[in-house]
Amino acid sequence: MSEQWKMICRLKDMPLAGARMVQRGLAWQDLPGVALFRALDDTVYALLDTVPCLGGPLAHGVLMEKNLMGPKNSWIIELDSGRLVAPVQGMARTYAVRILDGRIYLDVNELNIPASKAEQALAGSFAVLPHVQMAV
């Protein structure tokens, strides 16, 4: 499958050590979005906005260098790999990010792949979820 990059936002519009949400799927599908995180060195990470094994949104975490820490240090995820290292082990789904000319891009084809069996069942014959929208 070839890459198809979609501009999400400008790098300067994302707060340093901050997060931004990108919606996935169609409005009626109620799918978890993708959380974008901008590190202090301008590296941008994109992960499915669900804490693996524990549930809840990743976007509520606090960026600490290359790690994301949950409220009250309840969990830690390594952003480079998506690996949940505490309190249990698991893997968050990561997405490829491209930064060109100060703009952040995500691969639409990668975003359209169902993130779980439940999401695949929800998509049904619409296995490709054609709509990706920037959350405000």
N, CA, C and O of each residue as an XYZ file, in Angstrom:
544
protein
N       0.855     -1.179      0.000
C       0.000      0.000      0.000
C       0.897      1.237      0.000
O       1.820      1.331      0.810
N       0.642      2.162     -0.878
C       1.477      3.351     -0.953
C       1.069      4.362      0.110
O      -0.060      4.376      0.601
N       2.036      5.202      0.438
C       1.780      6.230      1.440
C       0.987      7.373      0.820
O       1.174      7.714     -0.348
N       0.113      7.951      1.605
C      -0.670      9.101      1.170
C      -0.685     10.046      2.364
O      -1.445      9.839      3.310
N       0.139     11.069      2.325
C       0.323     11.954      3.473
C      -0.687     13.090      3.461
O      -0.970     13.681      2.419
N      -1.223     13.383      4.642
C      -2.188     14.469      4.805
C      -1.646     15.457      5.833
O      -1.238     15.071      6.928
N      -1.647     16.733      5.465
C      -1.200     17.735      6.418
C      -2.227     17.853      7.544
O      -3.426     17.981      7.300
N      -1.736     17.806      8.769
C      -2.602     17.888      9.933
C      -2.599     19.297     10.524
O      -3.656     19.862     10.805
N      -1.404     19.858     10.709
C      -1.283     21.215     11.242
C       0.158     21.687     11.037
O       1.013     20.926     10.586
N       0.407     22.926     11.368
C       1.772     23.450     11.320
C       2.452     23.159     12.658
O       1.811     23.182     13.709
N       3.735     22.891     12.607
C       4.493     22.584     13.818
C       4.390     23.727     14.823
O       4.249     23.484     16.021
N       4.459     24.963     14.351
C       4.417     26.111     15.264
C       3.050     26.261     15.937
O       2.937     26.966     16.940
N       2.017     25.614     15.408
C       0.693     25.684     16.023
C       0.513     24.679     17.163
O      -0.473     24.734     17.898
N       1.475     23.759     17.303
C       1.424     22.796     18.416
C       2.246     23.338     19.572
O       3.372     23.789     19.363
N       1.714     23.306     20.788
C       2.494     23.792     21.933
C       3.678     22.874     22.224
O       3.567     21.654     22.101
N       4.816     23.464     22.614
C       5.963     22.666     23.041
C       5.564     21.818     24.234
O       4.876     22.296     25.135
N       5.986     20.577     24.246
C       5.644     19.620     25.310
C       4.121     19.517     25.457
O       3.602     19.297     26.551
N       3.422     19.681     24.335
C       1.967     19.637     24.366
C       1.397     18.575     23.457
O       2.128     17.848     22.784
N       0.075     18.495     23.450
C      -0.634     17.465     22.681
C      -1.709     18.105     21.817
O      -2.180     19.210     22.086
N      -2.079     17.383     20.781
C      -3.168     17.792     19.902
C      -3.861     16.520     19.422
O      -3.205     15.500     19.209
N      -5.152     16.572     19.254
C      -5.926     15.397     18.843
C      -6.279     15.453     17.360
O      -6.561     16.517     16.811
N      -6.256     14.282     16.727
C      -6.692     14.122     15.346
C      -7.793     13.073     15.370
O      -7.585     11.965     15.864
N      -8.964     13.414     14.839
C     -10.082     12.475     14.806
C      -9.877     11.475     13.681
O      -9.282     11.793     12.651
N     -10.378     10.261     13.889
C     -10.327      9.208     12.878
C     -11.734      8.739     12.566
O     -12.630      8.815     13.407
N     -11.919      8.253     11.350
C     -13.188      7.656     10.978
C     -14.269      8.676     10.713
O     -14.024      9.881     10.652
N     -15.461      8.161     10.558
C     -16.635      8.994     10.322
C     -17.273      9.346     11.658
O     -17.068      8.640     12.645
N     -18.026     10.406     11.701
C     -18.598     10.893     12.964
C     -19.394      9.824     13.699
O     -19.317      9.744     14.925
N     -20.143      9.015     12.997
C     -20.993      8.015     13.647
C     -20.196      6.832     14.182
O     -20.732      6.029     14.946
N     -18.921      6.706     13.794
C     -18.134      5.553     14.215
C     -17.559      5.685     15.625
O     -17.251      4.668     16.246
N     -17.408      6.874     16.140
C     -16.928      7.097     17.504
C     -15.645      6.306     17.789
O     -15.575      5.545     18.755
N     -14.639      6.496     16.940
C     -13.363      5.797     17.085
C     -12.397      6.612     17.931
O     -12.492      7.838     17.975
N     -11.459      5.934     18.609
C     -10.442      6.704     19.328
C      -9.608      7.484     18.324
O      -9.300      6.991     17.239
N      -9.251      8.688     18.691
C      -8.452      9.523     17.807
C      -6.977      9.209     17.923
O      -6.577      8.245     18.576
N      -6.181     10.031     17.284
C      -4.733      9.926     17.367
C      -4.244     11.145     18.131
O      -4.589     12.280     17.804
N      -3.435     10.895     19.154
C      -2.861     11.978     19.947
C      -1.486     12.308     19.383
O      -0.634     11.428     19.257
N      -1.270     13.578     19.045
C       0.034     14.056     18.601
C       0.716     14.721     19.789
O       0.091     15.490     20.519
N       1.981     14.428     19.979
C       2.754     15.029     21.066
C       4.001     15.674     20.482
O       4.712     15.055     19.691
N       4.268     16.926     20.874
C       5.458     17.635     20.401
C       6.449     17.753     21.553
O       6.178     18.401     22.564
N       7.596     17.115     21.377
C       8.650     17.170     22.394
C       9.398     18.501     22.297
O       9.237     19.247     21.331
N      10.211     18.784     23.301
C      10.955     20.044     23.339
C      11.941     20.173     22.182
O      12.294     21.288     21.798
N      12.395     19.040     21.615
C      13.319     19.085     20.481
C      12.584     19.110     19.137
O      13.198     18.893     18.092
N      11.283     19.371     19.159
C      10.406     19.453     17.982
C      10.131     18.100     17.331
O       9.598     18.057     16.222
N      10.476     17.005     17.984
C      10.068     15.690     17.508
C       8.572     15.557     17.768
O       8.092     15.935     18.837
N       7.838     15.025     16.802
C       6.402     14.833     16.971
C       6.108     13.338     16.937
O       6.567     12.622     16.047
N       5.340     12.882     17.913
C       4.940     11.486     18.023
C       3.440     11.396     17.827
O       2.702     12.291     18.236
N       2.987     10.323     17.204
C       1.553     10.098     17.002
C       1.211      8.706     17.521
O       1.790      7.712     17.083
N       0.265      8.643     18.461
C      -0.163      7.374     19.043
C      -1.679      7.334     19.126
O      -2.336      8.362     19.291
N      -2.227      6.124     19.008
C      -3.657      5.949     19.209
C      -3.987      6.432     20.616
O      -3.288      6.086     21.569
N      -5.030      7.216     20.753
C      -5.352      7.852     22.034
C      -6.042      6.891     23.002
O      -7.131      7.179     23.500
N      -5.414      5.764     23.261
C      -5.922      4.787     24.219
C      -4.740      4.180     24.964
O      -3.795      3.700     24.337
N      -4.783      4.196     26.279
C      -3.714      3.594     27.078
C      -3.846      2.074     26.964
O      -4.875      1.517     27.346
N      -2.812      1.393     26.439
C      -2.910     -0.053     26.270
C      -3.090     -0.767     27.608
O      -2.497     -0.380     28.615
N      -3.902     -1.795     27.604
C      -4.175     -2.659     28.772
C      -4.981     -1.967     29.876
O      -5.650     -2.646     30.654
N      -4.934     -0.647     29.961
C      -5.579      0.060     31.065
C      -6.792      0.870     30.635
O      -7.675      1.147     31.447
N      -6.839      1.252     29.360
C      -7.918      2.102     28.869
C      -7.680      3.556     29.238
O      -6.697      3.883     29.904
N      -8.557      4.401     28.816
C      -8.437      5.833     29.083
C      -7.601      6.520     28.011
O      -6.877      5.863     27.263
N      -7.705      7.844     27.939
C      -7.020      8.594     26.891
C      -5.545      8.874     27.200
O      -5.192      9.236     28.323
N      -4.700      8.703     26.194
C      -3.287      9.064     26.318
C      -3.102     10.576     26.427
O      -2.180     11.054     27.088
N      -3.986     11.315     25.772
C      -3.830     12.767     25.711
C      -3.860     13.426     27.090
O      -3.489     14.593     27.214
N      -4.288     12.712     28.118
C      -4.279     13.260     29.474
C      -2.913     13.138     30.128
O      -2.708     13.626     31.239
N      -1.969     12.484     29.438
C      -0.630     12.306     29.985
C       0.189     13.581     29.900
O      -0.182     14.539     29.223
N       1.312     13.567     30.605
C       2.239     14.699     30.632
C       3.529     14.266     29.950
O       4.088     13.220     30.278
N       3.999     15.064     29.009
C       5.214     14.755     28.271
C       6.435     15.052     29.132
O       6.615     16.173     29.607
N       7.268     14.039     29.325
C       8.510     14.173     30.088
C       9.637     13.641     29.213
O       9.902     12.439     29.199
N      10.306     14.539     28.480
C      11.337     14.184     27.505
C      10.755     13.252     26.455
O       9.919     13.686     25.663
N      11.162     11.992     26.415
C      10.686     11.047     25.399
C       9.662     10.071     25.969
O       9.364      9.051     25.346
N       9.116     10.378     27.157
C       8.117      9.527     27.799
C       6.835     10.314     28.039
O       6.841     11.541     28.137
N       5.760      9.584     28.128
C       4.472     10.162     28.469
C       4.044      9.539     29.787
O       3.975      8.317     29.914
N       3.758     10.390     30.768
C       3.376      9.903     32.091
C       1.908     10.207     32.345
O       1.422     11.304     32.072
N       1.215      9.203     32.877
C      -0.196      9.354     33.180
C      -0.413     10.206     34.417
O       0.532     10.477     35.159
N      -1.667     10.636     34.649
C      -1.988     11.405     35.848
C      -1.507     10.676     37.102
O      -1.710      9.470     37.242
N      -0.884     11.397     37.992
C      -0.346     10.852     39.251
C       0.617      9.692     38.987
O       0.691      8.745     39.769
N       1.353      9.779     37.874
C       2.325      8.744     37.485
C       1.699      7.357     37.435
O       2.350      6.365     37.762
N       0.437      7.288     37.026
C      -0.282      6.009     37.009
C       0.178      5.086     35.882
O      -0.070      3.882     35.948
N       0.837      5.612     34.852
C       1.398      4.809     33.771
C       2.481      5.608     33.065
O       2.516      6.836     33.136
N       3.376      4.878     32.373
C       4.458      5.509     31.612
C       4.546      4.812     30.256
O       4.569      3.584     30.173
N       4.594      5.618     29.196
C       4.731      5.093     27.837
C       5.956      5.736     27.188
O       6.133      6.954     27.235
N       6.801      4.894     26.582
C       7.931      5.392     25.801
C       7.402      5.804     24.432
O       6.876      4.972     23.692
N       7.539      7.075     24.094
C       6.949      7.577     22.857
C       7.645      7.046     21.605
O       6.998      6.866     20.574
N       8.942      6.794     21.678
C       9.658      6.272     20.500
C       9.079      4.946     20.022
O       8.933      4.717     18.821
N       8.753      4.077     20.972
C       8.312      2.724     20.626
C       6.825      2.481     20.858
O       6.256      1.545     20.296
N       6.190      3.316     21.680
C       4.796      3.087     22.062
C       4.671      2.074     23.187
O       3.564      1.639     23.507
N       5.788      1.692     23.791
C       5.783      0.648     24.819
C       5.319      1.195     26.164
O       5.862      2.176     26.672
N       4.309      0.546     26.729
C       3.839      0.847     28.085
C       4.782      0.115     29.035
O       4.872     -1.112     28.998
N       5.480      0.858     29.878
C       6.489      0.242     30.744
C       6.047      0.124     32.194
O       6.627     -0.656     32.949
N       5.063      0.860     32.589
C       4.586      0.766     33.971
C       3.124      1.180     34.006
O       2.745      2.076     33.252
N       2.303      0.596     34.817
C       2.554     -0.448     35.810
C       2.553     -1.850     35.205
O       3.031     -2.793     35.836
N       2.028     -1.996     34.001
C       2.046     -3.282     33.306
C       2.710     -3.050     31.955
O       2.971     -1.907     31.581
N       2.980     -4.111     31.232
C       3.583     -3.946     29.913
C       2.532     -4.081     28.828
O       1.587     -4.860     28.948
N       2.711     -3.315     27.778
C       1.802     -3.340     26.643
C       2.367     -2.450     25.555
O       3.429     -1.850     25.723
N       1.658     -2.366     24.438
C       2.105     -1.542     23.315
C       0.985     -0.627     22.851
O      -0.123     -1.079     22.560
N       1.284      0.657     22.787
C       0.353      1.614     22.202
C       0.595      1.621     20.693
O       1.730      1.474     20.240
N      -0.444      1.789     19.946
C      -0.300      1.845     18.489
C       0.316      3.180     18.097
O      -0.174      4.238     18.492
N       1.382      3.126     17.323
C       2.053      4.342     16.869
C       1.761      4.566     15.386
O       1.430      3.631     14.658
N       1.889      5.797     14.961
C       1.658      6.178     13.573
C       2.866      6.957     13.063
O       3.507      7.699     13.808
N       3.161      6.773     11.782
C       4.272      7.490     11.156
C       3.948      8.978     11.075
O       2.821      9.369     10.770
N       4.954      9.794     11.352
C       4.822     11.246     11.281
C       5.896     11.761     10.339
O       7.041     11.311     10.376
N       5.520     12.692      9.508
C       6.477     13.346      8.621
C       6.352     14.848      8.845
O       5.247     15.387      8.898
N       7.485     15.511      8.974
C       7.491     16.974      9.108
C       8.253     17.536      7.916
O       9.440     17.262      7.738
N       7.560     18.322      7.106
C       8.152     18.953      5.932
C       7.788     20.435      5.925
O       6.619     20.798      6.058
N       8.785     21.272      5.769
C       8.565     22.717      5.692
C       7.718     23.233      6.849
O       6.862     24.097      6.657
N       7.956     22.703      8.060
C       7.244     23.190      9.232
C       5.810     22.711      9.347
O       5.037     23.241     10.145
N       5.447     21.700      8.544
C       4.086     21.154      8.589
C       4.146     19.693      9.003
O       5.066     18.965      8.632
N       3.144     19.272      9.784
C       3.067     17.905     10.285
C       2.103     17.119      9.406
O       0.978     17.552      9.155
N       2.565     15.948      8.939
C       1.770     15.073      8.082
C       1.630     13.694      8.722
O       2.548     13.204      9.380
N       0.471     13.079      8.519
C       0.236     11.691      8.904
C      -0.177     10.919      7.651
O      -0.787     11.472      6.736
N       0.168      9.638      7.629
C      -0.166      8.772      6.496
C      -1.637      8.358      6.613
O      -2.012      7.641      7.540
N      -2.453      8.806      5.682
C      -3.892      8.536      5.711
C      -4.173      7.040      5.653
O      -5.052      6.549      6.361
N      -3.442      6.313      4.822
C      -3.669      4.873      4.709
C      -3.417      4.177      6.049
O      -4.159      3.270      6.425
N      -2.390      4.593      6.758
C      -2.097      4.007      8.064
C      -3.198      4.347      9.074
O      -3.584      3.505      9.885
N      -3.690      5.564      9.021
C      -4.769      5.982      9.930
C      -6.056      5.204      9.672
O      -6.857      5.004     10.585
N      -6.253      4.767      8.439
C      -7.490      4.084      8.071
C      -7.516      2.612      8.440
O      -8.568      1.979      8.346
N      -6.398      2.053      8.855
C      -6.360      0.648      9.256
C      -7.047      0.523     10.611
O      -6.673      1.231     11.546
N      -8.034     -0.349     10.748
C      -8.715     -0.492     12.045
C      -7.728     -0.803     13.163
O      -6.811     -1.605     12.988
N      -7.923     -0.161     14.311
C      -7.006     -0.298     15.441
C      -7.328     -1.504     16.314
O      -6.542     -1.845     17.197
N      -8.450     -2.148     16.091
C      -8.823     -3.308     16.913
C      -9.824     -4.161     16.127
O     -10.333     -3.743     15.087
N     -10.094     -5.360     16.645
C     -11.091     -6.219     16.016
C     -12.473     -5.588     16.107
O     -13.278     -5.709     15.183
N     -12.744     -4.921     17.209
C     -14.039     -4.255     17.372
C     -14.191     -3.141     16.341
O     -15.264     -2.961     15.764
N     -13.127     -2.407     16.118
C     -13.165     -1.326     15.141
C     -13.337     -1.893     13.724
O     -14.030     -1.309     12.891
N     -12.703     -3.025     13.472
C     -12.841     -3.670     12.171
C     -14.287     -4.118     11.951
O     -14.827     -3.971     10.855
N     -14.904     -4.661     12.990
C     -16.305     -5.083     12.889
C     -17.218     -3.880     12.685
O     -18.184     -3.947     11.925
N     -16.911     -2.785     13.363
C     -17.697     -1.566     13.227
C     -17.613     -1.034     11.804
O     -18.604     -0.561     11.247
N     -16.425     -1.114     11.222
C     -16.239     -0.630      9.855
C     -17.019     -1.495      8.865
O     -17.509     -0.997      7.852
N     -17.134     -2.805      9.166
C     -17.891     -3.707      8.299
C     -17.404     -3.653      6.873
O     -16.212     -3.820      6.612
N     -18.308     -3.423      5.954
C     -17.918     -3.366      4.547
C     -17.172     -2.076      4.226
O     -16.597     -1.934      3.147
N     -17.184     -1.145      5.164
C     -16.438      0.103      4.999
C     -15.086     -0.047      5.679
O     -14.695      0.824      6.457
N     -14.369     -1.119      5.410
C     -13.108     -1.442      6.105
C     -12.126     -0.281      6.081
O     -11.354     -0.112      7.025
N     -12.140      0.505      5.044
C     -11.281      1.692      5.026
C     -12.120      2.856      5.510
O     -13.193      3.139      4.977
N     -11.614      3.518      6.519
C     -12.326      4.648      7.113
C     -11.807      5.919      6.453
O     -10.743      6.409      6.831
N     -12.521      6.459      5.487
C     -11.965      7.475      4.610
C     -11.797      8.865      5.205
O     -11.207      9.725      4.552
N     -12.277      9.121      6.385
C     -12.293     10.490      6.884
C     -11.299     10.681      8.015
O     -11.361      9.983      9.027
N     -10.398     11.609      7.850
C      -9.462     11.998      8.908
C      -9.585     13.503      9.030
O      -9.474     14.228      8.041
N      -9.814     13.966     10.245
C     -10.086     15.379     10.443
C      -9.295     15.886     11.629
O      -9.145     15.183     12.628
N      -8.791     17.100     11.524
C      -8.070     17.728     12.616
C      -9.055     18.182     13.675
O     -10.030     18.870     13.372
N      -8.801     17.797     14.920
C      -9.647     18.240     16.030
C      -9.252     19.648     16.435
O      -8.068     19.985     16.426
N     -10.198     20.452     16.781
C      -9.922     21.829     17.191
C      -9.716     21.911     18.683
O      -9.472     22.995     19.214
